[in-house]
Amino acid sequence: MYPSMQLGGEKETIEQTQIGAIQLLRVSVGSMGPIVDDINVVNMPFLFRNTAHAEKMMDGPIGQELLDKITASPNANLVALCWMDSGARSLYNTKRPISSIEDVKGLKFRVIGNPIFIDMMNALGGNGVAMGYDQVFSALQTGVIDGAENNPPSYVFSNHYTSAKYLSLTEHLIIPEVLVFSRRAWSNLSADDQNLLKKFAREAQLEERELWMKYEQQAMQKAKAAGCQIVEIADKAPFQNAVKPVWDKYGPKYQDMIKRIQAIG
């Protein structure tokens, strides 16, 4: 096990897994979207009402269908085993508290290298800068970027909170992660071993969720103790309205799946 990007950023580790140099990888769907376009639907801003809605999608037939699309993709060369919760993503920055859409204007925010996220950040009034997650900490310190957007554990446990003291709970994206196996390595396993991995992956999906919730609570406590200014966004409608151009651009090709996801009770 090599945690904390020891083997490279997400782009690099996906490539290593595709060729079999890495056998098993946990990676953000945000980074997988450019490889398997069908799962970009999950990367639409404000798609999910809340994290409970996203969890129901992951645990149900739509979740399995989307995993199967990764496995079936000739571009990916991966076998998708399960989902991993990674909470809701919010804005944090070094300059000022963001309590309204106007406060975003002109700030440079790091986003995952996916056109949907660059367009989303620009629509919100900021400047979206695609950058590897492993580069964010130094970019915040040096002022290359003013902020980033991520979940509370990433904000705190990657030490971004030491430079970016303002966290605004926009929760504009709820992007899960996926556990993927190298297709090359998978094909060398026996059918029994493949079935065991699928079984344990499903168990891991549910266990990770419990661990994640605790991890998120610890992160928020640490941020508050460090004096970070945490802003609750009571009215997210202006943020939701601002990303309408993103929905107009990308939504039509995912409209059937979007309707199915939105219909989840």
PyMOL commands that set and color helices and strands:
alter all, ss='L'
color gray80, all
select helices_A, chain A and resi 10-19+29-32+37-43+51-59+61-72+101-104+115-123+133-142+152-157+160-162+183-186+191-225+237-242+244-262
alter helices_A, ss='H'
color red, helices_A
select strands_A, chain A and resi 24-28+78-84+89-93+108-111+127-130+147-150+166-173+177-182+229-232
alter strands_A, ss='S'
color yellow, strands_A
deselect
rebuild
show_as cartoon
